[in-house]
């Protein structure tokens, strides 16, 4: 029986037949919604990470349908504790703010001089695209709400982690196979996959790197924090191997730098979970434990890990990887005669865009048209994204938009700290892995826009749920529940 329904009944009360039917129906709906949502997330990884409009429509329709079923389930069992849905508040505020950006407002200058159209007298440079943004944020918010509600046991938490790892491993293996076998002609399982372009099922190799960073961070954090039994460690290592290899072979410089950042972040967190779980007396009397938690040991560990990974990257990536990093200064100084599409020029233009509309921005998803007024290059190539998600939020939403995202980040940090206070070592290991994966995305987002891809956004949402979900302690199952 669900907890919310059981709490309304005295212990001595004999549940009648109608109540039993309701409980059984609620259980069936709960399981169906949760595992159907996992299937939807897995399917979004297939068609280029879901970027085509008709695939995005399928994803959104599926999520809205599952949300409708969830309403039925809530009517049967009750909403439960409302406080656990607090992460939705900034997302609701974001949708409201984006909606305001689409409203025709008096005194807002037209985007095109001499055209007096109501659609152009809005805050957003492209109101239609901003409405599409609202729809997508609504779908993502519902995914977050559904995962928060139904990831309520170790078994389901394990299923969610297993899904993320499998999506990463399958994508990595597909990328490696495609790299070694597709040499000419378009199409490799998916019709728009071109030789020597993109990686795995992704059109852009940097978007693929985002997925690999999150999966690799989850696995490494889980292992280092002691979440796996000793007899299962090699299974996780085997899963991490193709993910790491594909991340290196895709030659994404932002992805590799993010991976190194994740290693440093993980080394700084080394033994944190053990420190919380171990007794104070043991920590003071075990010299080996004290040394393992010392700053000197962590610095040595960081240097050793970074050196080992660097050697491994050069060995696996070879000359192609070295050349990619050698070309950074040349690409950073790309002249306007060459198209004016270097990141440095795009960032400068984006900052000018923010300075022109510092409070309300140019409108979410309106960047592609708003930037044309500030990107004073040859015009051969107009940026569609800022290649820096933080700058793009500033330009699209202004100070209000960035404040909403800071609000969301603060809430996540608070929930993570609260979850880490749990005494269960397995739970802390899953939180550590999720945080390492999230950290990689935070770093990579300084130079790319991988979260514009639906599957990457969904995996990030799943990591946030893993890091913050309220999972009851089930001592009789122990740490091995994920490995069943």
C-alpha positions as CSV (number, residue, x, y, z in Angstrom):
1,X,0.0,0.0,0.0
2,X,1.3,3.5,-0.8
3,X,2.5,5.5,2.2
4,X,0.1,8.4,1.6
5,X,-2.9,6.1,1.5
6,X,-1.8,4.1,4.5
7,X,-1.3,7.2,6.6
8,X,-5.0,8.0,6.3
9,X,-6.2,4.6,7.7
10,X,-6.0,3.4,11.3
11,X,-3.9,0.2,11.8
12,X,-7.0,-1.7,13.0
13,X,-9.1,-0.7,10.0
14,X,-9.9,-3.5,7.5
15,X,-9.5,-2.1,4.0
16,X,-12.6,-2.9,2.0
17,X,-12.6,-4.3,-1.4
18,X,-13.0,-1.0,-3.2
19,X,-9.9,0.4,-1.4
20,X,-7.9,-2.7,-2.4
21,X,-8.8,-2.2,-6.0
22,X,-7.7,1.4,-5.8
23,X,-4.4,0.4,-4.2
24,X,-3.7,-2.3,-6.9
25,X,-4.6,0.2,-9.6
26,X,-2.3,2.8,-8.1
27,X,0.5,0.3,-8.0
28,X,0.1,-0.7,-11.6
29,X,-0.1,2.9,-12.7
30,X,3.0,3.8,-10.6
31,X,5.1,1.1,-12.2
32,X,3.8,1.7,-15.7
33,X,4.5,5.5,-15.5
34,X,8.0,5.0,-14.1
35,X,9.2,2.3,-16.5
36,X,7.5,3.9,-19.5
37,X,9.3,7.2,-18.7
38,X,12.6,5.3,-18.7
39,X,11.8,3.9,-22.1
40,X,10.9,7.3,-23.4
41,X,14.3,8.6,-22.2
42,X,16.1,5.8,-23.9
43,X,14.3,6.3,-27.2
44,X,15.3,10.0,-27.2
45,X,18.9,9.0,-27.5
46,X,18.3,7.2,-30.8
47,X,17.4,9.8,-33.4
48,X,20.5,12.1,-33.2
49,X,19.7,12.7,-29.5
50,X,16.2,14.0,-30.6
51,X,16.7,17.3,-32.5
52,X,14.2,16.9,-35.3
53,X,10.8,18.6,-34.7
54,X,8.7,15.5,-35.2
55,X,10.9,13.5,-32.7
56,X,10.7,16.3,-30.2
57,X,6.9,16.3,-30.7
58,X,6.8,12.6,-30.0
59,X,8.9,13.1,-26.8
60,X,6.7,15.9,-25.6
61,X,3.4,14.0,-26.4
62,X,4.6,10.9,-24.6
63,X,5.6,12.9,-21.5
64,X,2.3,14.8,-21.4
65,X,0.4,11.4,-21.7
66,X,2.4,10.0,-18.8
67,X,1.7,13.1,-16.8
68,X,-2.1,12.7,-17.4
69,X,-1.8,9.1,-16.1
70,X,0.1,10.5,-13.1
71,X,-2.9,12.8,-12.3
72,X,-5.1,9.7,-12.1
73,X,-2.6,8.0,-9.8
74,X,-2.4,11.1,-7.6
75,X,-6.2,11.1,-7.3
76,X,-6.0,7.5,-6.0
77,X,-3.2,7.9,-3.5
78,X,-2.7,11.6,-2.9
79,X,0.0,14.0,-3.8
80,X,2.2,13.3,-0.7
81,X,4.8,15.7,0.6
82,X,4.7,18.8,-1.5
83,X,8.1,20.1,-0.4
84,X,10.0,17.5,-2.5
85,X,8.8,19.2,-5.7
86,X,10.4,22.5,-4.8
87,X,12.9,22.2,-7.7
88,X,10.0,22.8,-10.0
89,X,9.5,26.3,-8.8
90,X,12.4,27.9,-10.7
91,X,11.2,26.1,-13.9
92,X,7.7,27.4,-13.5
93,X,9.1,30.9,-13.0
94,X,11.2,30.4,-16.2
95,X,8.1,29.4,-18.2
96,X,6.2,32.4,-16.9
97,X,9.0,34.7,-17.7
98,X,9.4,33.3,-21.2
99,X,5.7,33.6,-21.8
100,X,5.9,37.3,-20.8
101,X,8.7,37.7,-23.4
102,X,6.2,36.6,-26.1
103,X,3.4,39.1,-25.2
104,X,2.9,42.2,-27.4
105,X,3.9,45.1,-25.1
106,X,3.6,48.8,-25.5
107,X,6.9,50.7,-25.8
108,X,8.9,47.7,-26.9
109,X,10.9,48.6,-30.0
110,X,10.3,46.5,-33.1
111,X,13.0,44.1,-34.1
112,X,12.8,45.2,-37.7
113,X,12.8,48.9,-38.4
114,X,9.7,50.2,-40.2
115,X,7.6,47.1,-39.5
116,X,4.7,47.8,-37.2
117,X,3.5,44.3,-36.4
118,X,2.2,43.1,-33.1
119,X,4.4,40.0,-33.3
120,X,7.5,42.2,-33.5
121,X,6.6,44.4,-30.6
122,X,7.5,41.8,-28.1
123,X,10.5,41.3,-25.8
124,X,11.5,38.2,-27.7
125,X,13.2,38.6,-31.0
126,X,11.3,35.4,-32.1
127,X,8.1,34.9,-30.1
128,X,7.2,31.7,-32.0
129,X,10.5,30.0,-31.0
130,X,10.1,31.3,-27.5
131,X,6.7,29.5,-27.3
132,X,8.4,26.3,-28.5
133,X,11.0,26.8,-25.7
134,X,8.2,27.1,-23.2
135,X,6.7,23.8,-24.4
136,X,10.0,22.0,-24.2
137,X,10.7,23.4,-20.7
138,X,7.2,22.2,-19.7
139,X,8.0,18.7,-20.9
140,X,11.4,18.7,-19.1
141,X,9.7,19.9,-15.9
142,X,7.2,17.1,-16.1
143,X,10.0,14.6,-16.5
144,X,11.6,16.0,-13.4
145,X,8.3,15.9,-11.5
146,X,7.6,12.3,-12.5
147,X,11.1,11.1,-11.7
148,X,11.0,12.8,-8.3
149,X,7.6,11.2,-7.5
150,X,8.3,7.7,-8.8
151,X,12.0,7.2,-8.1
152,X,11.0,6.4,-4.5
153,X,12.9,3.1,-3.8
154,X,16.4,1.6,-4.2
155,X,15.2,-0.7,-6.9
156,X,13.9,2.2,-9.0
157,X,16.9,4.3,-8.3
158,X,19.0,1.4,-9.5
159,X,16.9,1.1,-12.6
160,X,17.4,4.8,-13.4
161,X,21.2,4.5,-12.9
162,X,21.3,1.4,-15.1
163,X,19.4,3.2,-17.8
164,X,21.9,6.1,-17.9
165,X,24.8,3.7,-18.0
166,X,23.3,1.6,-20.7
167,X,22.5,4.6,-22.9
168,X,26.1,5.8,-22.5
169,X,27.6,2.4,-23.2
170,X,25.5,1.6,-26.3
171,X,26.1,5.1,-27.7
172,X,29.8,4.8,-27.1
173,X,30.0,1.4,-28.8
174,X,27.9,2.6,-31.7
175,X,30.3,5.6,-32.1
176,X,33.4,3.4,-32.1
177,X,31.9,1.0,-34.6
178,X,30.8,3.8,-36.8
179,X,34.2,5.5,-36.7
180,X,35.9,2.3,-37.8
181,X,33.5,1.2,-40.5
182,X,31.8,4.2,-42.1
183,X,34.3,5.6,-44.6
184,X,32.2,6.8,-47.5
185,X,28.6,7.7,-48.3
186,X,25.9,9.2,-46.1
187,X,23.9,7.1,-43.7
188,X,25.0,4.6,-41.0
189,X,21.8,3.1,-39.5
190,X,20.5,6.7,-39.4
191,X,20.3,8.5,-42.8
192,X,21.9,11.9,-41.9
193,X,25.1,10.5,-40.4
194,X,28.0,11.6,-42.6
195,X,31.5,10.2,-42.7
196,X,34.0,12.1,-40.6
197,X,31.3,14.3,-39.1
198,X,29.8,14.1,-35.6
199,X,30.1,11.0,-33.5
200,X,27.9,8.0,-32.8
201,X,24.3,9.0,-33.4
202,X,25.0,12.7,-32.8
203,X,25.4,15.2,-35.7
204,X,27.8,17.2,-33.5
205,X,30.7,15.4,-31.7
206,X,30.6,18.0,-28.8
207,X,27.0,17.0,-28.1
208,X,28.1,13.4,-27.9
209,X,30.8,14.4,-25.4
210,X,28.2,15.9,-23.1
211,X,26.5,12.5,-22.8
212,X,29.8,10.7,-22.2
213,X,30.8,13.1,-19.5
214,X,27.6,12.5,-17.5
215,X,27.8,8.8,-17.8
216,X,31.5,8.5,-17.1
217,X,31.1,10.9,-14.1
218,X,28.3,8.8,-12.7
219,X,30.3,5.5,-13.0
220,X,33.5,6.9,-11.6
221,X,31.9,8.7,-8.7
222,X,29.9,5.7,-7.8
223,X,33.0,3.5,-7.8
224,X,35.3,5.9,-5.9
225,X,32.6,6.5,-3.2
226,X,32.4,2.7,-2.7
227,X,28.9,2.1,-4.1
228,X,29.8,-1.2,-5.8
229,X,30.6,-4.5,-4.1
230,X,34.1,-5.7,-4.7
231,X,33.0,-8.6,-6.9
232,X,31.1,-6.2,-9.1
233,X,33.7,-3.5,-9.5
234,X,35.1,-4.9,-12.8
235,X,31.6,-4.7,-14.3
236,X,31.5,-1.0,-13.8
237,X,35.1,-0.6,-15.0
238,X,34.1,-2.6,-18.2
239,X,31.2,-0.1,-18.7
240,X,33.4,2.9,-18.1
241,X,36.1,1.7,-20.6
242,X,34.1,2.2,-23.9
243,X,32.6,5.4,-22.6
244,X,36.0,6.9,-21.8
245,X,37.5,5.6,-25.1
246,X,34.6,7.1,-27.2
247,X,35.0,10.4,-25.3
248,X,38.6,10.6,-26.3
249,X,38.1,9.3,-29.8
250,X,35.4,11.8,-30.6
251,X,38.1,14.5,-30.3
252,X,36.0,17.0,-28.5
253,X,38.4,19.4,-26.8
254,X,35.7,20.7,-24.5
255,X,34.7,17.2,-23.6
256,X,38.3,16.2,-22.7
257,X,38.9,19.3,-20.6
258,X,35.6,18.6,-18.8
259,X,36.6,15.1,-18.1
260,X,39.9,16.2,-16.6
261,X,37.9,18.7,-14.5
262,X,35.7,15.9,-13.3
263,X,38.8,13.9,-12.3
264,X,40.1,16.8,-10.2
265,X,36.6,17.4,-8.7
266,X,36.3,13.7,-7.8
267,X,39.8,13.6,-6.3
268,X,38.9,16.6,-4.1
269,X,35.8,14.7,-2.9
270,X,37.8,11.5,-2.4
271,X,36.8,9.7,0.8
272,X,34.2,12.3,1.7
273,X,31.5,9.7,2.0
274,X,33.7,7.4,4.0
275,X,34.5,10.3,6.4
276,X,30.8,10.9,7.0
277,X,30.0,7.2,7.6
278,X,33.0,6.4,9.7
279,X,33.2,7.2,13.4
280,X,35.2,10.1,14.7
281,X,37.1,7.8,17.0
282,X,38.2,5.6,14.1
283,X,39.3,8.6,12.0
284,X,41.5,9.9,14.8
285,X,43.1,6.5,15.6
286,X,43.7,5.2,12.1
287,X,46.8,6.9,10.7
288,X,46.2,5.4,7.2
289,X,42.7,6.9,7.1
290,X,44.0,10.3,8.2
291,X,46.7,10.3,5.5
292,X,44.1,9.2,2.9
293,X,42.0,12.2,3.8
294,X,44.9,14.7,3.9
295,X,45.5,17.5,1.5
296,X,48.9,16.1,0.5
297,X,47.4,12.8,-0.5
298,X,44.7,14.4,-2.5
299,X,47.1,16.6,-4.4
300,X,49.3,13.6,-5.2
301,X,46.2,11.7,-6.3
302,X,45.0,14.6,-8.5
303,X,48.5,14.9,-10.2
304,X,48.7,11.1,-10.7
305,X,45.2,10.7,-12.1
306,X,45.6,13.7,-14.5
307,X,48.9,12.4,-15.7
308,X,47.6,8.9,-16.2
309,X,44.5,10.1,-18.1
310,X,46.6,12.5,-20.2
311,X,49.0,9.7,-21.2
312,X,46.0,7.4,-22.0
313,X,44.3,10.1,-24.1
314,X,47.4,10.7,-26.2
315,X,47.8,6.9,-26.6
316,X,44.2,6.4,-27.7
317,X,43.5,9.7,-29.5
318,X,46.9,9.8,-31.2
319,X,48.0,12.5,-33.6
320,X,44.5,13.6,-34.4
321,X,43.8,14.6,-30.8
322,X,47.2,16.4,-30.5
323,X,46.4,18.4,-33.7
324,X,43.0,19.4,-32.3
325,X,44.6,21.0,-29.3
326,X,47.4,22.6,-31.4
327,X,44.8,24.3,-33.6
328,X,43.2,26.2,-30.6
329,X,45.3,29.4,-31.0
330,X,44.7,29.5,-34.7
331,X,40.9,29.0,-34.4
332,X,40.7,31.6,-31.6
333,X,42.2,34.2,-33.8
334,X,40.1,33.4,-36.9
335,X,39.6,36.5,-39.0
336,X,36.4,37.8,-40.3
337,X,37.5,37.0,-43.8
338,X,37.3,33.4,-42.8
339,X,33.7,33.7,-41.8
340,X,34.0,35.4,-38.4
341,X,32.6,32.4,-36.6
342,X,35.2,31.9,-34.0
343,X,34.0,31.4,-30.4
344,X,35.8,34.6,-29.3
345,X,33.8,36.7,-31.8
346,X,30.6,35.0,-31.0
347,X,31.1,35.6,-27.3
348,X,31.9,39.3,-27.9
349,X,28.7,39.7,-30.0
350,X,26.7,37.9,-27.4
351,X,27.9,40.2,-24.6
352,X,27.0,43.2,-26.7
353,X,23.5,41.6,-27.1
354,X,23.2,41.3,-23.4
355,X,24.4,44.9,-22.8
356,X,21.6,46.1,-25.2
357,X,18.9,44.2,-23.2
358,X,20.4,43.6,-19.7
359,X,17.2,43.1,-17.7
360,X,14.8,41.1,-19.9
361,X,17.0,39.7,-22.7
362,X,16.2,39.1,-26.3
363,X,13.9,36.1,-25.6
364,X,14.7,32.4,-25.1
365,X,15.2,30.6,-28.4
366,X,15.4,34.0,-30.1
367,X,19.2,34.2,-30.0
368,X,19.6,33.1,-33.7
369,X,17.8,36.2,-35.0
370,X,18.7,38.7,-32.2
371,X,22.5,38.1,-32.7
372,X,22.4,39.4,-36.3
373,X,22.4,43.0,-35.0
374,X,25.6,42.5,-33.0
375,X,27.6,39.9,-34.9
376,X,29.5,42.3,-37.2
377,X,31.3,39.7,-39.3
378,X,31.1,38.9,-43.0
379,X,27.6,37.4,-42.7
380,X,28.7,34.2,-44.3
381,X,27.8,32.3,-41.2
382,X,25.3,33.5,-38.6
383,X,25.7,31.9,-35.2
384,X,22.7,29.9,-34.1
385,X,23.9,29.5,-30.5
386,X,26.4,31.4,-28.3
387,X,28.6,28.3,-27.7
388,X,28.5,29.2,-24.0
389,X,25.2,28.4,-22.3
390,X,25.8,30.9,-19.5
391,X,26.3,33.8,-21.9
392,X,23.3,32.7,-23.9
393,X,21.1,32.7,-20.8
394,X,22.3,36.3,-20.1
395,X,21.6,37.4,-23.7
396,X,18.2,35.5,-23.9
397,X,16.9,36.2,-20.5
398,X,18.9,39.0,-19.1
399,X,19.5,39.4,-15.4
400,X,16.1,38.0,-14.6
401,X,16.8,34.8,-16.6
402,X,20.2,34.2,-15.0
403,X,18.7,34.9,-11.6
404,X,16.2,32.1,-12.2
405,X,18.9,29.6,-13.1
406,X,21.0,30.7,-10.0
407,X,17.9,30.0,-7.9
408,X,17.6,26.5,-9.4
409,X,21.3,25.8,-8.8
410,X,21.1,27.0,-5.2
411,X,18.0,24.7,-4.6
412,X,19.9,21.7,-6.1
413,X,23.0,22.3,-3.9
414,X,20.8,22.5,-0.8
415,X,19.0,19.3,-1.7
416,X,22.3,17.5,-2.4
417,X,23.7,18.6,1.0
418,X,20.5,17.3,2.7
419,X,20.7,14.0,0.8
420,X,24.4,13.6,1.7
421,X,23.5,13.8,5.4
422,X,21.9,10.3,5.1
423,X,23.8,7.5,6.8
424,X,23.5,5.1,4.0
425,X,26.8,4.5,2.1
426,X,25.1,3.3,-1.1
427,X,23.0,6.4,-1.3
428,X,26.0,8.7,-0.8
429,X,27.8,6.9,-3.6
430,X,25.0,7.5,-6.0
431,X,24.9,11.1,-5.0
432,X,28.7,11.5,-5.5
433,X,28.5,9.9,-9.0
434,X,25.6,12.2,-10.0
435,X,27.4,15.3,-8.8
436,X,30.5,14.4,-10.8
437,X,28.4,14.0,-13.9
438,X,26.7,17.3,-13.3
439,X,30.0,19.0,-12.7
440,X,31.3,17.9,-16.1
441,X,28.3,19.5,-17.8
442,X,28.8,22.7,-15.9
443,X,32.4,23.0,-17.1
444,X,31.7,22.0,-20.7
445,X,28.8,24.5,-21.0
446,X,31.3,27.3,-20.9
447,X,32.3,26.5,-24.5
448,X,29.4,24.5,-26.0
449,X,25.6,24.1,-26.0
450,X,25.1,20.4,-25.5
451,X,22.1,20.9,-23.3
452,X,20.1,22.1,-26.3
453,X,20.0,18.4,-27.2
454,X,16.9,16.7,-25.7
455,X,18.6,13.5,-24.5
456,X,21.5,15.4,-22.8
457,X,19.0,17.6,-21.0
458,X,17.0,14.5,-19.9
459,X,20.1,12.7,-18.6
460,X,21.1,15.8,-16.7
461,X,17.6,15.9,-15.1
462,X,18.0,12.2,-14.2
463,X,21.3,13.0,-12.5
464,X,19.7,15.8,-10.6
465,X,17.0,13.4,-9.4
466,X,19.6,10.8,-8.4
467,X,21.5,13.5,-6.4
468,X,18.5,14.9,-4.6
469,X,15.7,12.2,-4.5
470,X,14.4,11.1,-1.1
471,X,15.1,7.4,-1.0
472,X,14.2,5.4,2.1
473,X,17.0,3.4,3.7
474,X,16.6,-0.3,3.1
475,X,19.3,-2.0,5.1
476,X,18.3,-5.5,4.3
477,X,19.0,-4.9,0.6
478,X,22.3,-3.2,1.1
479,X,24.4,-1.7,-1.6
480,X,23.9,-4.5,-4.1
481,X,20.4,-3.5,-5.0
482,X,21.7,-1.6,-8.1
483,X,23.5,-4.7,-9.3
484,X,20.5,-7.0,-9.6
